[in-house]
């Protein structure tokens, strides 16, 4: 009798339990599949390829000819020029991120109302995102030309001496960072506009009933409730700061006297001018690891400890 009961008891194998676990995920996987494929093709695969390339040696044609282990990393980190480029990229991020946050937040606060005029100004601020970076860099090069540039013409009309923007260290750094901020501030504005639209209007109304003025409302209500937007905007701005390449490539070539010799430009030059793919990949991995560390600290520092009840 016990044997007959055991024989009639249904048995569930692992193969039968697996479809049950995936039940209901079919439509979700269908919709997620394109994004997952794009993520793997344009994010995961390039990183994996860079890690593989960083441990090898290659001929000028890009053919793998041997394994270098960690020699490429040692070569990169022992280069004083590359170490200077890393510090310079860090300083660029320290200079760019606060300026971009302040400008983006200010634009979002001033243009949050949905009026026709505000919509036009918002579109103008966002428009540099849709132009090719080489085009905008060429426009900046013409505007800041030492001889025929519009900016120097305005300065001359005000009685100020002409500035050699591309042959002096501080002006060249200002120009490269200014171009980067001008192009990316629209993204920061959009992040803060989204955050402002998510704040329940009842909170501000209650604060006004309690006698809060515009400054108190901004400091005690709006800014604290934008904490998640600040977190996202800081991460985006940090990533963009370490990806500044085209302005340096087209305007300064790392000069003058190394003032704009960013790590991103050195990686490009090592890969496509010296055809040293292994060292260039090792340099990019070092930047990636540094970015992971910096963003981890930013996320911990800006961690949001509140939620809407």
Secondary structure, 3 states (H helix, E strand, C coil): CHHHHHHHCCCCCHHHHHHHHHCCCHHHHHHHHHHHHHHHHHHHHHHHHHHHHHCEEECCCCCEEEECCCHHHHHHHCCHHHHHHHHHHHHHHHHHHHHHHHHHHHHHHHCCCCCHHHHHHHHHHHHHHHCCHHHHHHHHHHHCCCCCCHHHHHHHHCCCCCCCCCCCHHHHHHHHHHHHHHHHHHHHHHHHHHHHHHCCHHHHHHHHHCCCCHHHHHHHHHHHHCHHHHHHHHHHHHHHHCCCCHHHHHHHCCCCCCCCCCHHHHHHHHHHCCCCHHHHHHHHHHHHHHHHHHHHHHHHHCCCCCCCC
